[in-house]
Amino acid sequence: MATVRPIPSPLPIRIFKSAIAWSPVWVPALLFWQISVGGLRPALAEQRRLEQERPVVEERHEQTSQEFEVMSAEHRAWDDPVYQERRRRAAQTEDTPETGTR
């Protein structure tokens, strides 16, 4: 009597079944690797770079804030009719020659 043996499954199918069986191990490991290498390290490097740039940025912010305040004051002054009249009178006195008498 002849014995019947099961036909072995092809190698790719066995590898696929093995990979599926081990997926609870390799999926979290792959996720941890992707977060640590692809996300965490570059983020920490960028944080260090930004901390080094912070004093320069804060100084530039302070300068631009002061410039903004000066420009805002000038803008408000130009809308003031009293300031406009003083400027007009100052321009007139600069245009007229001084005689030395009052």
C-alpha positions as CSV (number, residue, x, y, z in Angstrom):
1,M,0.0,0.0,0.0
2,A,1.3,3.4,-0.9
3,T,1.6,6.1,1.7
4,V,0.3,9.5,0.8
5,R,2.3,12.4,2.0
6,P,1.1,16.0,2.1
7,I,2.4,18.2,-0.6
8,P,4.8,20.8,1.0
9,S,3.8,24.4,0.5
10,P,6.1,26.5,-1.6
11,L,8.8,28.5,0.2
12,P,7.2,32.0,-0.3
13,I,4.0,30.9,1.3
14,R,5.9,29.4,4.3
15,I,7.8,32.7,4.7
16,F,4.6,34.7,4.5
17,K,2.9,32.5,7.2
18,S,6.0,32.8,9.4
19,A,6.0,36.6,9.0
20,I,2.4,36.8,9.9
21,A,2.9,34.6,12.9
22,W,5.8,36.8,14.2
23,S,4.0,40.1,13.4
24,P,3.2,40.8,17.1
25,V,7.0,41.0,17.6
26,W,8.3,42.8,14.5
27,V,5.4,45.4,14.1
28,P,6.1,47.1,17.5
29,A,9.8,46.9,16.9
30,L,9.5,48.5,13.5
31,L,7.2,51.2,14.9
32,F,9.7,51.9,17.7
33,W,12.6,52.1,15.2
34,Q,10.7,54.5,12.9
35,I,9.7,56.8,15.8
36,S,13.2,56.9,17.3
37,V,15.2,57.2,14.1
38,G,12.7,58.9,11.8
39,G,11.1,61.2,14.3
40,L,12.7,61.6,17.7
41,R,16.4,62.1,16.8
42,P,15.8,64.8,14.1
43,A,13.3,66.5,16.4
44,L,15.8,66.7,19.3
45,A,18.5,67.9,16.9
46,E,16.2,70.6,15.6
47,Q,15.3,71.6,19.2
48,R,19.0,72.0,20.1
49,R,19.6,74.1,16.9
50,L,16.6,76.4,17.7
51,E,17.8,76.8,21.3
52,Q,21.1,78.1,20.0
53,E,19.3,80.5,17.7
54,R,17.0,81.8,20.4
55,P,19.1,84.8,21.6
56,V,19.6,86.1,18.1
57,V,15.9,85.9,17.4
58,E,14.9,87.5,20.7
59,E,17.3,90.4,20.0
60,R,15.9,90.9,16.5
61,H,12.4,90.8,17.9
62,E,13.2,93.4,20.5
63,Q,14.7,95.7,17.8
64,T,11.7,95.3,15.5
65,S,9.3,95.9,18.4
66,Q,11.1,99.2,19.2
67,E,11.1,100.2,15.5
68,F,7.4,99.4,15.4
69,E,6.7,101.6,18.4
70,V,8.6,104.5,16.8
71,M,6.8,104.1,13.5
72,S,3.4,103.8,15.2
73,A,4.1,107.0,17.1
74,E,5.0,108.8,13.8
75,H,1.9,107.5,12.2
76,R,-0.3,108.8,15.0
77,A,1.6,112.1,14.8
78,W,0.9,112.5,11.1
79,D,-2.8,112.1,11.8
80,D,-2.7,114.9,14.4
81,P,-3.6,118.3,12.9
82,V,-1.5,120.1,15.6
83,Y,1.6,118.2,14.5
84,Q,0.9,118.9,10.9
85,E,0.6,122.6,11.6
86,R,3.8,122.7,13.6
87,R,5.6,120.9,10.7
88,R,4.2,123.4,8.2
89,R,5.3,126.4,10.3
90,A,8.8,124.8,10.9
91,A,9.2,124.4,7.1
92,Q,8.1,128.0,6.5
93,T,10.7,129.3,9.0
94,E,13.4,127.3,7.3
95,D,12.5,128.7,3.9
96,T,12.6,132.3,5.0
97,P,16.0,134.0,5.5
98,E,16.8,135.2,9.0
99,T,17.3,138.9,9.2
100,G,18.6,138.9,12.7
101,T,15.8,141.2,14.0
102,R,12.7,140.3,15.7
